[in-house]
Structure formats: structure tokens, C-alpha cells
Amino acid sequence: MRWVLIVSTLAFAVTGIWVRYRFGAVLLDQALLNLPGGASEAGAGAVAVELAAWLIAPLALVLVIAIIVIRRGRRGGRVRGRVTFGPIWLPLLAAVVSFAGFASITGVPQYLYSLTDGRSIEPYYVTPSVTAGPARPLNLITIYLESIENAFGDSALFGEDLLSEVKAATADWSSYPRLEQPASSGWTMAGIVATQCGLALKSDLFQAGFDPNETGERVDSYLPGAVCLGDVLRDAGYTSTFAGGATTEFAGKGKYLSAHGYQTVLGLDDWVRQGEPAQDISSWGLSDERLFDRAAAIVDDLHARQQPFNLTLLTLDTHEPATVHGSCNAGQGASMAVATKCSMRAVAGFLKHLRAAGYLKDTVVVVTGDHLKAVGDGTAFHQELSHAGQRSIFFRLWSPRPVHLGVDRGDQFSVLPTTLEALGFSIPDGRAGLGLSLLGTRAVRGVALSLPSDTYRALLAAPSRDFYARIWAR
């Protein structure tokens, strides 16, 4: 029992330190919703190897000590005595303290505390719907930029503007420099669900009545009770396509997209089958440069069909650890800085293709970060972002019709109604999900975002049991 407690203490301590070093503090929902299918993610293997490397040395040391102790305690096959390392409560206490530290880093205390909160987001939620559509439908292209925020464009922090190329390519676009990340977000799937469904992404661990079997069964049906952007556009006659460099299985991304209006979902496995060379594939997936080369061909094909389409793209080179491909020629510097410049160059090249081909005449384009960059003790830009002040998500919008993003305050939930209105759809009071459209100069009233910041944060943390039971129900 003492050896089990010692090993457990080390395992929890090292894993907790590694999570803090690599990702910073995370939410329990983030961990739970990234577990299903995690082994199939291209980058998950690299992450698992890194964690294993951290664990090997301390656990090997324990093994060596255990062998020495056992061998010294035996002579000629006869046990001479026992080495106890003191009372049993000492290693037990160490294990408890170690687990408590690990639980704190992964948000367990905050999660358990939130379960006592009986508030619900339901009074603030408006099921996404449209009352009227445009006479001539516009196409939609959404580009999610992995971990990209406005701070990266601050030369005072980084010594240069890392976003200069994508900013130049969107110079005549509408910009919203104050887009906030909800407290419930912070990772890719949460950002996608927030911007497409107007919802905080929560696991259904406690909605299933503590039944892990039922929870596991529901993984095959991702937020089936939610109405999201792809659902609305499908009903309006759109064809929806997703393309990303990584595999689509991780964290249920492919299941979510297929369940919510996307007819075509393309990821790493598809690019490998289509012959993408190994030098353009990192531990995370296909390079952003090659992704946008593929995306240019996809959008050419979609536009030629002369049917309204919805194309969603997701970058990955700026995911920790950053990837700098051989074709990236952005000078010297830290890997994340160089990867960011090359990724933005690839995005800018794609946007220039849209302009040159004339597609911007009938297409709404949204370019936004999927979430703020995670800041752990060992992550890139830790020092810079610790001094960044008020951080906000990068957001640019192109519409063939003049639009004005004039609402004083908005977060990722605002992106869904903003996108629908930019496409020319009429939505009740400019609301969809938890969001309020950023178009125009509406007052931020009657929505959850209008609550005091602490109250809003607590509301998003509350389990909203009945609401999410319906959202996750088949």
C-alpha cells in the first residue's frame, strides 16, 4: 500500500506540473470533452509521449528504490524485515495533497462548487432561428485561427506585428477589436460551439445521473438537441463543408460537424489518402500552407456549382508546440512567432485568392481566433501575454453589403447572430443562442452578457442541468 501511495503521489504531482507547464489551468469540461477519441488525434500522440517522458524519470527512480529495498529486505529467499518509510498516514497524506493539487489545476474544486448553483442559462437562451432570408443568398466562409488573439499584433510586446499580413489582407474589412472569450471557453471545440451554436460547451457527465455508460453512449450524438449555424444553413438550402489539417475525430469534432449540417468533413486522413507528402505533415497534421492550397481548390469547386455554400476552415500550425515547416520563410526567432507569421501568410494568400477570383462579391467571410492562447508556465509567449492587459480574440468580417460592428460589448456567443445577420437573414431582436449580434448599435440589454462580469461568469459555470439534459438528449 505504501508503494502504491508513493507511485500515486508522484504520478499526480508530475502530471499536474506538466499540465500547468504546457496548458496552464484548464477546465474540467475541457478535459472531459477532449478524452473521447483523444488517442486518434495526430498531435495527441506527441502530447502523450511528452507526458510519458516527464513521468519516466521519477517513476523509474521509485522502481529502483523499491528493488533495492526489497532485495535488502530478503536474504536467501527469506524475509528479514520490512522497510516501512514511517507510519502509513505519511504517504497517504502525500498522495491526498498531490491529488488535491492535480484536481485544482484541472478545475475539479470549481466544478464541484458550481454544482451547488441552481441558476440556469435557459432564461437568456434564444433557439437560433430565422424569420426571413435574403432575396439572393450569400455564401459563407469561416476561418478559425488556432489560438490567435489581437495581442499578437502589438509590436511593443513582440517586437513586431505577427499579424501584419492577415491585417493587410483585411484592411478594408469590418473589425471588432473587443471580442471576448467567455469564461466557459478556452479550447477549440468550445470556441466552435460558442461561435456556431451560441452555447457554452459542457460535458454531460452529471446530466447522465452519474452513469458513465450512458455518458459514453451519448458520445455518438454530439449536442443533438442544439440548433447551430450548420443546421440553420442546411434548412436554408446551403451545402456545408469543413476542412482542417488535423484528424477530425479528436474531441468529437467530426461528430459535431456531421450532426449539425455539414455534408463534407475533411481532415488529416483525407489529405494522407490524397497523397500529401510527409514533409508537409507535422505531429498535429497538414501544414496551414497546404491546407489553404487545398481550400482554394475547394472554394473554386463550390463557387462553380452556383449554389449557396458554407465553408469552414481551421488552422493548426500555431497550436502548442508550434510547427515551422521547411517551406516557411519568415526569418529567425522563436518557433511560435515564426509559425504565426507563416500561418497568417497562408491565410492572407487564401484571402487574396478570394478577392482576385471575384468571390468577395457574393460571399461573407469571417476570420476569427478559435480562442485566446493558453498561457502555461512553459508555453510560448508566456511572458508577453502575462503583460498584455485586456486580451481579446482576433475578429474580421467581410460582407458584400456594408456592415457596421458597433455594439459596445460582445463575446464569442455574439458571432452566431452576427454571421446570420451579415448573410442577410432576419433574426428576432438580433439574438441567437446566448449571443447578441454585433451589427448596428444595439444596446446590450436582456442578454446574459449584460449581467455584471462576476455574475455572468458564475452563470456560465452553473450546470444548468435541465437545459443541458435536453441539449445532450437524443
C-alpha positions in Angstrom: 0.0 0.0 0.0 2.9 2.4 0.8 4.4 1.8 -2.6 1.0 2.4 -4.3 0.6 5.6 -2.5 4.2 6.7 -3.3 3.6 6.0 -7.0 0.3 7.8 -7.0 1.8 10.8 -5.3 4.5 11.1 -8.0 2.1 10.4 -10.8 -0.4 13.1 -9.7 2.3 15.6 -8.9 4.2 15.2 -12.1 1.0 15.2 -14.3 -0.3 18.3 -12.6 3.0 20.1 -13.0 3.1 19.1 -16.7 -0.5 20.3 -17.3 0.3 23.6 -15.7 3.5 23.9 -17.6 2.1 23.0 -21.0 -1.5 24.4 -20.8 -1.9 26.4 -17.7 -5.0 25.9 -15.6 -7.8 24.1 -17.5 -11.5 23.5 -17.0 -12.8 20.0 -16.1 -15.2 20.2 -19.0 -12.2 20.8 -21.3 -10.5 17.6 -20.0 -13.7 15.5 -20.1 -14.7 16.6 -23.6 -11.2 16.1 -25.0 -10.9 12.5 -23.7 -13.2 10.7 -26.2 -11.2 9.8 -29.3 -8.2 11.6 -28.0 -5.8 8.9 -29.0 -6.7 9.3 -32.6 -5.6 13.0 -32.8 -2.4 13.4 -34.7 -0.9 15.7 -32.0 -2.3 13.6 -29.1 0.4 11.1 -29.7 3.1 13.7 -29.3 1.5 15.1 -26.2 1.2 11.6 -24.7 4.9 11.0 -25.4 5.9 14.3 -23.8 3.9 13.4 -20.6 5.4 9.9 -20.6 8.8 11.5 -20.8 8.0 13.6 -17.7 6.8 10.5 -15.8 9.6 8.1 -16.7 12.4 9.5 -14.6 10.5 9.8 -11.2 8.7 6.5 -11.6 11.9 4.8 -12.7 13.6 6.2 -9.5 10.8 4.8 -7.4 11.2 1.4 -9.1 14.9 1.3 -8.5 14.4 2.2 -4.8 11.7 -0.4 -4.5 14.0 -3.1 -6.0 16.9 -2.1 -3.6 14.6 -2.1 -0.6 13.1 -5.5 -1.4 16.5 -7.1 -2.2 18.0 -5.8 1.0 15.0 -7.0 2.9 15.5 -10.5 1.7 18.4 -12.8 2.3 18.4 -16.3 0.7 14.7 -16.0 -0.2 13.8 -15.3 3.5 12.2 -12.0 4.5 14.5 -10.4 7.3 12.2 -7.5 7.9 10.2 -4.7 6.4 11.1 -1.2 5.4 8.1 1.0 6.1 9.1 4.6 5.4 7.2 5.6 8.6 3.6 5.5 9.5 1.1 4.7 6.7 -0.6 8.1 7.1 2.5 9.9 5.8 2.4 8.5 2.2 -1.4 8.7 2.4 -1.2 12.4 3.3 1.3 13.0 0.5 -1.0 11.2 -2.0 -4.0 13.2 -0.9 -2.1 16.5 -1.2 -0.7 15.6 -4.6 -4.2 14.7 -5.9 -5.6 17.9 -4.5 -3.0 19.9 -6.4 -3.8 18.0 -9.6 -7.5 18.5 -9.1 -7.1 22.2 -8.6 -5.1 22.6 -11.8 -7.8 20.7 -13.7 -10.7 22.7 -12.2 -12.3 20.0 -10.1 -13.0 22.2 -7.0 -14.5 24.9 -9.1 -16.6 22.3 -11.0 -17.9 20.7 -7.8 -18.7 24.1 -6.3 -20.6 25.1 -9.4 -22.9 22.1 -9.0 -24.5 23.8 -6.0 -25.6 26.7 -8.2 -29.2 26.3 -9.2 -29.1 29.1 -11.8 -29.6 28.3 -15.5 -28.7 29.9 -18.8 -32.2 29.0 -20.1 -33.9 32.4 -19.5 -31.2 34.0 -21.6 -31.1 31.5 -24.4 -32.9 32.0 -27.7 -33.1 29.0 -30.0 -31.4 30.1 -33.3 -34.0 30.7 -36.0 -34.5 33.0 -38.9 -37.8 34.8 -39.8 -36.7 35.8 -43.3 -33.8 35.2 -45.7 -32.1 37.4 -48.3 -33.6 37.6 -51.8 -30.2 36.5 -53.1 -28.3 34.1 -50.8 -24.7 34.9 -50.0 -22.0 32.2 -49.5 -20.2 31.9 -46.2 -16.5 31.2 -45.4 -15.4 31.0 -41.8 -11.7 30.7 -40.9 -10.8 29.7 -37.4 -7.2 30.7 -36.5 -5.7 28.5 -33.8 -5.1 30.5 -30.6 -4.8 33.8 -32.4 -5.6 37.0 -30.5 -5.2 40.7 -31.0 -2.2 40.9 -28.7 -0.1 39.2 -31.4 -0.3 42.4 -33.4 1.3 44.5 -30.6 4.8 45.4 -31.7 5.5 46.8 -28.2 5.0 43.3 -26.8 6.6 41.1 -29.5 9.0 43.5 -31.2 7.0 43.2 -34.4 3.4 42.8 -35.7 3.0 39.0 -36.1 -0.4 39.5 -37.7 0.7 42.1 -40.3 0.0 40.0 -43.4 -3.6 39.0 -42.4 -4.3 42.5 -41.2 -3.1 43.9 -44.6 -5.3 41.4 -46.4 -8.4 42.5 -44.4 -7.6 46.3 -44.2 -10.9 47.2 -45.8 -12.9 44.7 -43.7 -15.0 45.4 -40.6 -13.1 44.8 -37.4 -14.2 44.1 -33.9 -11.2 44.5 -31.6 -13.0 43.8 -28.3 -14.3 40.2 -28.9 -14.2 38.5 -25.5 -13.7 34.8 -24.7 -16.4 33.5 -22.4 -15.3 32.0 -19.1 -16.6 28.7 -20.3 -14.4 28.6 -23.4 -10.6 28.4 -24.0 -10.1 25.4 -26.3 -11.0 24.7 -29.9 -14.3 22.8 -29.6 -15.6 25.2 -27.0 -14.8 28.1 -29.4 -16.5 26.4 -32.3 -19.6 25.6 -30.3 -19.7 29.1 -28.8 -19.5 30.8 -32.2 -21.7 28.3 -34.1 -24.3 27.3 -31.5 -24.2 30.3 -29.2 -23.7 27.9 -26.3 -21.2 27.2 -23.6 -19.8 23.7 -24.2 -20.4 21.4 -21.2 -19.9 17.7 -20.8 -23.0 15.6 -19.8 -21.1 13.8 -17.1 -23.6 14.9 -14.4 -26.5 15.1 -16.8 -26.4 11.3 -17.1 -27.2 10.7 -13.5 -23.6 9.7 -12.8 -24.0 6.8 -15.2 -20.7 6.5 -17.2 -22.2 4.0 -19.6 -25.0 6.4 -20.6 -22.4 9.2 -20.9 -20.3 7.0 -23.2 -23.3 6.1 -25.4 -24.0 9.8 -25.9 -20.6 10.5 -27.4 -22.0 9.2 -30.8 -24.5 12.0 -30.8 -22.8 15.4 -30.2 -25.2 18.1 -28.8 -28.1 16.6 -30.7 -30.6 18.9 -29.0 -28.7 22.1 -30.1 -29.5 24.2 -33.1 -26.3 25.5 -34.6 -25.2 27.5 -37.6 -24.9 24.5 -39.9 -28.4 23.4 -39.0 -29.9 26.8 -39.9 -27.9 27.0 -43.2 -28.9 23.4 -44.2 -32.6 24.3 -43.8 -31.9 27.4 -45.9 -30.5 25.2 -48.8 -26.8 25.6 -48.1 -24.1 22.9 -48.6 -21.6 22.9 -45.8 -18.0 21.7 -45.9 -15.3 21.6 -43.2 -11.6 21.3 -43.9 -8.8 21.3 -41.3 -5.3 20.0 -41.1 -5.8 17.7 -38.1 -7.7 14.5 -37.8 -11.5 15.1 -37.4 -12.0 12.5 -34.6 -10.4 14.3 -31.7 -12.8 15.7 -29.1 -15.8 14.7 -31.2 -15.1 17.4 -33.8 -16.2 15.3 -36.8 -19.2 14.0 -34.9 -20.3 17.5 -34.0 -19.9 18.8 -37.6 -21.7 15.8 -39.2 -24.6 16.1 -36.7 -25.0 19.8 -37.4 -25.4 20.3 -41.1 -22.0 19.6 -42.6 -22.2 17.2 -45.5 -18.4 17.0 -46.1 -15.8 16.9 -43.3 -12.2 16.7 -44.4 -9.1 16.2 -42.2 -5.7 14.6 -42.0 -6.7 11.1 -43.0 -8.2 12.6 -46.2 -5.1 14.5 -47.0 -2.9 11.5 -46.5 -5.1 9.4 -48.8 -4.8 12.2 -51.4 -1.0 12.0 -51.3 0.1 14.9 -49.2 3.9 14.5 -48.7 5.3 13.7 -45.2 7.3 17.0 -45.1 4.0 18.9 -45.0 2.6 16.9 -42.1 3.6 17.6 -38.5 2.6 15.8 -35.3 -0.6 17.9 -35.4 -1.5 17.5 -39.1 -1.3 19.1 -42.5 0.5 22.4 -42.7 -1.6 25.6 -42.9 0.1 26.5 -46.2 -1.0 23.2 -47.8 -4.5 23.4 -46.1 -5.1 26.8 -47.8 -3.8 25.5 -51.1 -6.5 22.7 -50.8 -9.0 25.3 -49.6 -8.5 27.4 -52.8 -9.4 24.4 -54.9 -12.4 23.6 -52.7 -13.8 27.1 -52.9 -13.3 27.1 -56.6 -15.4 24.0 -56.9 -18.1 25.1 -54.5 -18.5 28.5 -56.2 -18.7 26.9 -59.7 -21.8 25.0 -58.6 -23.7 28.2 -58.2 -25.5 27.0 -55.1 -25.1 28.7 -51.7 -22.3 27.2 -49.7 -20.8 27.3 -46.2 -17.1 26.5 -46.0 -15.3 26.3 -42.6 -11.5 26.1 -42.2 -9.4 25.6 -39.1 -5.6 26.2 -38.9 -3.2 24.3 -36.6 0.4 25.4 -37.0 0.1 27.8 -34.1 -1.0 25.0 -31.7 1.4 24.3 -28.9 4.1 23.1 -29.7 4.3 25.4 -32.8 5.3 23.9 -36.1 7.7 25.6 -38.5 7.7 23.8 -41.9 10.6 23.8 -44.3 8.6 25.9 -46.7 8.1 28.6 -44.0 10.4 31.5 -44.8 9.6 34.1 -42.1 13.1 34.8 -40.7 14.6 33.8 -37.4 13.0 33.9 -34.0 11.0 31.8 -31.5 9.2 28.9 -33.2 5.7 30.2 -32.2 6.5 33.7 -33.6 7.8 32.3 -36.9 4.9 29.8 -37.1 2.4 32.6 -36.5 3.8 34.7 -39.3 3.8 31.8 -41.8 0.2 30.8 -40.8 -1.0 34.3 -41.3 0.8 34.5 -44.6 -1.1 31.3 -45.7 -4.4 32.8 -44.6 -3.6 36.1 -46.4 -2.8 34.2 -49.6 -6.2 32.5 -49.5 -8.0 35.8 -48.9 -6.2 37.3 -51.9 -7.4 34.4 -54.0 -10.9 35.1 -52.9 -10.6 38.7 -53.9 -8.8 38.0 -57.2 -11.4 35.4 -58.2 -14.3 37.8 -57.5 -15.8 35.7 -54.8 -16.0 38.5 -52.3 -18.8 39.9 -54.4 -21.2 37.2 -53.2 -19.5 35.8 -50.1 -19.4 36.7 -46.4 -16.1 35.9 -44.8 -15.4 35.6 -41.1 -11.8 35.4 -39.9 -11.5 34.8 -36.1 -9.4 33.2 -33.5 -10.9 30.0 -32.0 -9.9 31.0 -28.5 -7.2 33.0 -26.6 -3.8 31.4 -26.5 -3.4 29.1 -23.5 -0.7 30.5 -21.1 1.2 27.9 -19.1 4.5 28.2 -17.4 6.3 26.6 -20.3 4.3 27.8 -23.3 5.4 30.2 -25.9 4.6 33.9 -25.3 4.0 33.3 -21.6 6.0 36.4 -20.6 4.5 38.7 -23.3 0.9 37.7 -22.7 1.2 38.0 -19.0 1.7 41.7 -19.6 -0.8 42.1 -22.4 -3.6 43.7 -20.3 -7.1 43.2 -21.6 -6.9 40.3 -24.1 -9.3 39.8 -27.0 -9.9 37.4 -29.8 -8.9 38.4 -33.4 -12.1 39.1 -35.5 -12.5 40.4 -39.0 -15.7 40.3 -41.1 -16.2 40.9 -44.9 -19.6 41.4 -46.3 -20.6 42.4 -49.9 -23.1 44.7 -48.2 -21.8 47.5 -45.9 -22.0 46.4 -42.3 -21.0 48.2 -39.1 -19.9 46.3 -36.0 -21.0 49.0 -33.5 -22.3 47.1 -30.4 -20.3 48.1 -27.3 -19.6 44.6 -26.0 -19.5 41.2 -27.5 -18.1 37.7 -26.9 -17.9 34.5 -28.9 -21.6 33.9 -28.4 -22.2 37.0 -30.5 -20.5 35.5 -33.6 -23.5 33.3 -34.5 -26.2 36.1 -34.7 -23.6 38.4 -36.3 -22.9 35.9 -39.0 -26.6 35.2 -39.7 -27.4 38.9 -40.0 -24.3 39.5 -42.2 -25.7 36.8 -44.5 -28.9 38.8 -44.8 -31.1 36.6 -42.5 -33.6 38.3 -40.2 -33.4 37.0 -36.6 -35.6 38.0 -33.7 -34.1 41.1 -31.9 -30.7 40.2 -33.3 -30.4 37.3 -30.9 -29.4 33.6 -31.3 -28.3 31.3 -28.6 -26.7 33.3 -25.8 -25.5 35.9 -28.3 -26.5 39.3 -29.5 -25.5 40.4 -33.0 -22.6 43.0 -33.2 -24.1 44.6 -36.2 -25.6 48.1 -35.7 -25.6 50.0 -32.4 -28.0 47.9 -30.3 -27.8 48.3 -26.5 -26.6 45.2 -24.7 -29.7 44.6 -22.6 -31.7 41.5 -21.7 -28.8 39.1 -22.6 -26.6 37.2 -20.3 -23.6 39.4 -21.3 -25.3 42.4 -19.8 -25.0 40.9 -16.3 -22.1 42.0 -14.0 -19.0 40.2 -15.0 -18.8 38.0 -11.9 -22.5 37.1 -12.2 -22.1 36.3 -15.9 -19.1 34.1 -15.1 -20.9 32.2 -12.4 -24.0 31.7 -14.6 -21.8 30.1 -17.3 -20.2 27.9 -14.7 -23.5 26.7 -13.2 -24.6 23.3 -14.5 -28.0 24.4 -16.0 -28.9 20.7 -15.6 -32.3 20.6 -17.2 -31.2 22.7 -20.2 -28.1 20.6 -21.0 -30.0 17.4 -20.4 -32.2 18.4 -23.3 -29.2 19.6 -25.4 -27.4 16.3 -25.0 -30.6 14.1 -25.3 -31.0 12.1 -28.5 
